[in-house]
Amino acid sequence: MSAAPAPPTASDPRLRELLERGLARAREREALILPKLAHAALPAESPERTAPRMLGLASDRACVESNLARKGLWRSSAGAGGELVRLLDATDQLGTVRRIDAGPPLGALAFDVIVWVCSRWRELGSAERHVPCTLEALAADLGWRKGGGASVELAAVLDALRQATFRARVYNARLKETRVDTFGLIDRWERGEPCRPGRPARPGFVVLGDWLHEQLTRDHVTYVSWAEMRALRSATARRLLVYLDAERFTGTRWTRSVDDPLLATLGITAARPHHQRATLRRAAAEITCAANRYRLVDVQPGARRGEHRLIAERRTPPLASVARRGR
């Protein structure tokens, strides 16, 4: 290895001074650059060694695709997917709704999970269809303390959502019209991997179906309060709360007839009209007693004999607190 060249010399004192200044500046630059080069030469910290990204809901402002809030795709009485297969074929307030696969019915938990998935997609602010998640984070946001049983139940629900395929009359956000469409909700999902010797933990993900992704991308959503929804114990009450938010009625009072399309929309499957109204009335009373934007929700007799109407009255919010709602 050759020795470093000796500093140049000059007989002229002014030239010598200029050379010494140049060398001093070169040494200063070297002192600043070398530490940066040494740091860049180190291997980058692997993603597994960084702090894990939060995989639960970041705020109370949840959302769901608006057709899913207003369609009879969900049965309030269905469990995690274990009941006998009964293909759905009904008419709700938007028109036909038909389940065309042979998978298990989607119950109240499936509806809660799809609200969570839509909300997480929106919070991520990404155009991708992948939503990172873990069953543990989902269980925590649901308020569960079930241990390993929670993973089994949530896995069954995600399987049911992956299988579900519908032919239904829905609002198409791209075409801006209501039409019969055939669609699924999620394409696939992965549980993720726990931390093991020699292999770091890896979160799972849910891949949105093409139809759902396009609807969300075009902002066809209804905003809901996750805390208000989860505070309701009855599955029918949670379903009714989101349905009322999706109706976006003007003013503070809204009413509509309690008929077969409404019952199909809310997933109420009781056979007798008296039992149907009793289920709806209990859900309405629970919403009225809870902390939310509705002062009164009730089932009351209508003007004609045998008619009953669902009544909803909103509290009047302060002007400063009126938030933007989804279309």
C-alpha positions in Angstrom: 0.0 0.0 0.0 1.6 3.3 -1.1 2.1 6.1 1.4 -0.1 9.2 1.3 1.4 12.0 -0.8 3.2 14.7 1.1 1.4 18.1 1.3 2.5 20.4 -1.5 5.0 23.1 -0.7 5.4 26.6 -2.1 8.0 29.3 -1.5 5.4 32.1 -1.8 3.8 32.6 1.6 0.5 33.6 0.1 0.3 30.4 -2.0 1.3 28.3 1.0 -1.6 29.9 2.9 -4.1 29.1 0.2 -2.9 25.5 0.0 -3.2 25.1 3.8 -6.7 26.5 3.8 -7.7 24.0 1.0 -6.3 21.1 3.0 -8.1 22.2 6.1 -11.4 22.4 4.3 -10.8 18.9 2.7 -10.3 17.5 6.2 -13.5 19.1 7.5 -15.5 17.6 4.6 -13.9 14.2 5.2 -14.9 14.3 8.9 -18.5 15.0 7.9 -18.8 12.4 5.1 -17.1 9.4 6.5 -19.5 8.8 9.4 -22.4 8.9 6.9 -20.8 6.5 4.6 -20.1 4.1 7.5 -23.7 4.2 8.6 -24.9 3.6 5.0 -22.7 0.5 4.8 -24.5 -1.1 7.8 -27.3 -3.5 6.9 -30.7 -1.9 7.0 -32.8 -2.9 10.0 -35.2 -5.6 8.9 -38.9 -5.0 9.0 -39.2 -7.8 11.6 -37.0 -5.9 14.0 -39.0 -2.7 13.9 -42.0 -2.0 16.1 -45.1 -3.8 14.9 -47.7 -1.7 13.2 -51.0 -1.3 14.9 -53.4 -3.7 13.3 -56.6 -2.7 15.1 -59.0 0.2 14.5 -57.2 3.6 14.9 -60.4 5.6 15.7 -64.0 5.3 16.6 -65.1 6.5 13.1 -65.9 3.2 11.4 -67.6 2.7 8.1 -69.3 0.1 5.9 -70.2 -0.1 2.2 -73.7 1.4 2.0 -75.3 -1.5 0.1 -74.1 -3.8 2.9 -75.8 -1.6 5.4 -79.1 -1.5 3.5 -79.3 -5.1 2.0 -80.7 -8.2 3.5 -77.5 -10.2 3.3 -77.3 -10.8 7.0 -79.3 -12.9 9.5 -79.4 -11.6 13.0 -80.1 -15.1 14.3 -77.2 -16.9 12.5 -74.1 -17.8 14.5 -70.6 -18.0 13.4 -71.5 -20.3 10.5 -72.5 -23.5 12.1 -76.2 -23.6 11.4 -77.6 -25.7 8.5 -77.2 -24.2 5.0 -80.3 -22.4 3.9 -79.9 -20.4 0.7 -81.2 -16.9 0.9 -83.8 -15.9 -1.6 -85.8 -12.8 -0.7 -86.8 -9.3 -1.6 -85.5 -6.4 0.5 -86.2 -2.7 0.2 -83.7 -2.4 -2.7 -85.1 -5.5 -4.6 -84.0 -9.0 -5.1 -81.3 -10.6 -2.9 -80.2 -14.2 -3.5 -77.4 -16.2 -2.0 -76.2 -18.4 -4.9 -73.4 -20.4 -3.2 -73.8 -23.3 -0.7 -71.9 -21.8 2.1 -73.1 -21.1 5.7 -75.3 -18.1 6.3 -73.8 -14.8 7.4 -74.9 -13.8 10.8 -74.4 -10.8 13.1 -70.8 -11.5 13.7 -70.1 -11.6 10.0 -71.7 -8.2 9.7 -69.5 -6.8 12.5 -66.4 -8.3 10.9 -67.2 -6.8 7.5 -67.7 -3.3 9.1 -64.3 -3.8 10.8 -62.6 -4.8 7.4 -64.2 -1.8 5.6 -63.1 0.5 8.4 -59.5 -0.8 8.4 -59.3 -0.4 4.6 -60.3 3.2 4.9 -57.9 4.0 7.7 -55.0 2.6 5.8 -55.7 5.1 3.0 -54.3 2.7 0.4 -55.7 1.7 -3.1 -54.6 -1.9 -2.4 -57.2 -4.6 -1.8 -55.1 -6.2 1.0 -56.0 -5.3 4.5 -53.3 -6.4 7.1 -54.9 -7.9 10.2 -54.6 -10.4 12.9 -57.3 -12.4 14.6 -56.0 -11.1 17.9 -56.5 -7.5 16.9 -59.9 -8.1 15.5 -60.9 -9.9 18.7 -59.6 -7.0 20.8 -61.7 -4.5 18.8 -64.7 -6.7 19.3 -64.1 -6.5 23.0 -63.6 -10.3 23.3 -61.6 -12.0 26.0 -62.1 -15.5 24.7 -58.5 -16.8 24.4 -58.0 -19.4 21.7 -61.7 -19.8 21.1 -61.9 -16.3 19.6 -59.5 -17.3 16.8 -61.6 -20.4 16.0 -64.8 -18.4 15.8 -63.4 -15.6 13.8 -61.7 -18.0 11.4 -65.1 -19.7 10.7 -66.7 -16.3 10.0 -63.9 -15.2 7.6 -64.3 -18.6 5.8 -68.1 -17.9 5.5 -67.4 -14.4 4.2 -65.0 -15.8 1.6 -67.5 -18.3 0.3 -70.5 -16.0 0.2 -71.7 -15.0 -3.3 -74.8 -13.0 -4.0 -77.0 -12.0 -6.9 -78.7 -8.9 -5.7 -80.1 -5.5 -6.7 -77.5 -3.0 -5.5 -76.4 0.6 -6.2 -73.4 0.6 -8.6 -71.2 3.5 -7.6 -69.3 3.4 -10.9 -72.4 3.5 -13.1 -74.4 5.6 -10.6 -77.5 3.4 -10.9 -79.2 0.5 -9.2 -78.9 -2.8 -11.0 -78.7 -6.5 -10.4 -75.1 -7.6 -9.8 -73.3 -10.8 -8.8 -70.6 -10.4 -6.3 -68.6 -11.7 -3.4 -67.2 -9.9 -0.4 -63.7 -11.1 0.2 -61.4 -13.1 -2.1 -59.1 -14.7 0.4 -57.7 -14.3 3.9 -54.6 -15.5 5.7 -54.2 -16.0 9.5 -50.6 -14.9 9.7 -47.7 -16.6 11.5 -46.7 -16.4 15.2 -43.1 -15.7 16.2 -41.0 -18.9 16.2 -37.3 -19.6 16.6 -35.5 -18.4 13.5 -38.6 -16.8 12.0 -40.3 -13.6 13.1 -44.0 -13.1 13.5 -45.9 -12.1 10.4 -49.4 -10.5 10.3 -52.2 -12.0 8.2 -54.4 -10.1 5.8 -57.9 -10.0 4.2 -58.2 -9.4 0.4 -61.3 -7.5 -0.5 -63.4 -8.8 -3.3 -63.3 -6.7 -6.5 -66.9 -5.5 -6.2 -66.5 -4.4 -2.6 -63.1 -2.7 -3.3 -64.5 -0.7 -6.2 -67.5 0.5 -4.1 -65.2 1.6 -1.2 -62.8 3.2 -3.6 -65.7 5.3 -4.9 -66.6 6.3 -1.4 -70.0 4.6 -1.4 -69.9 4.2 2.4 -71.9 4.8 5.5 -70.0 6.2 8.5 -70.9 4.7 11.9 -69.6 4.9 15.5 -67.8 1.7 16.3 -68.3 2.3 20.1 -72.0 3.0 19.7 -72.4 -0.1 17.6 -70.5 -2.4 19.9 -72.3 -1.0 23.0 -75.5 -2.7 21.8 -75.8 -6.2 23.0 -78.5 -7.4 20.6 -77.4 -8.3 17.0 -80.7 -7.0 15.6 -80.1 -3.7 17.4 -76.6 -3.3 15.9 -78.0 -4.1 12.5 -80.8 -1.6 12.9 -78.5 1.2 14.1 -76.3 0.9 11.0 -79.4 0.6 8.8 -80.8 3.9 10.2 -77.5 5.6 9.7 -77.4 4.4 6.1 -80.9 5.8 5.4 -79.6 9.4 5.7 -83.0 10.9 6.1 -83.4 14.7 6.2 -84.7 16.4 9.3 -85.0 14.7 12.7 -87.9 12.3 12.1 -88.1 9.2 9.8 -90.8 6.6 9.5 -91.5 3.6 7.2 -93.9 0.7 7.2 -92.9 -2.6 8.9 -93.3 -4.9 6.0 -91.6 -8.0 4.5 -88.9 -6.0 2.6 -87.9 -4.2 5.8 -87.8 -7.5 7.8 -85.7 -9.1 5.0 -83.3 -6.0 5.1 -82.8 -6.4 8.8 -82.4 -10.2 8.7 -85.3 -10.8 11.0 -86.4 -14.5 10.4 -89.1 -15.0 13.0 -92.1 -16.7 11.3 -95.1 -15.0 13.0 -95.7 -11.3 12.5 -96.2 -10.8 16.2 -92.7 -12.3 16.9 -91.2 -10.3 14.1 -92.5 -7.0 15.5 -91.4 -8.0 19.1 -87.9 -8.6 17.8 -87.8 -5.3 16.1 -89.4 -3.5 19.0 -86.8 -4.9 21.5 -83.9 -3.7 19.1 -85.5 -0.3 18.8 -85.9 0.1 22.6 -82.2 -0.9 23.1 -81.1 1.8 20.6 -83.3 4.4 22.4 -81.8 3.6 25.8 -78.2 3.7 24.5 -75.9 6.7 23.9 -76.2 7.5 20.2 -77.7 10.0 17.9 -81.3 8.7 18.2 -83.6 10.1 20.8 -86.3 7.6 20.0 -86.6 4.4 17.9 -89.9 2.5 18.2 -92.5 0.4 16.5 -95.9 2.0 16.6 -99.4 1.3 15.1 -100.0 2.9 11.7 -103.0 4.7 10.4 -104.6 1.6 8.8 -105.8 -1.5 10.6 -103.0 -4.0 11.1 -100.3 -1.5 9.9 -97.2 -0.9 12.0 -94.5 1.6 11.4 -90.9 1.9 12.4 -90.2 5.4 13.9 -86.8 7.0 14.3 -86.2 10.5 15.8 -82.7 12.0 15.9 -81.3 14.2 18.6 -80.6 17.7 17.3 -76.8 18.0 17.3 -74.9 21.3 17.8 -74.1 22.8 14.5 -70.4 22.6 15.2 -70.5 18.9 15.7 -72.3 17.9 12.5 -69.9 15.5 10.7 -69.6 14.6 7.1 -71.6 11.5 6.4 -71.0 9.0 3.6 -73.1 9.1 0.5 
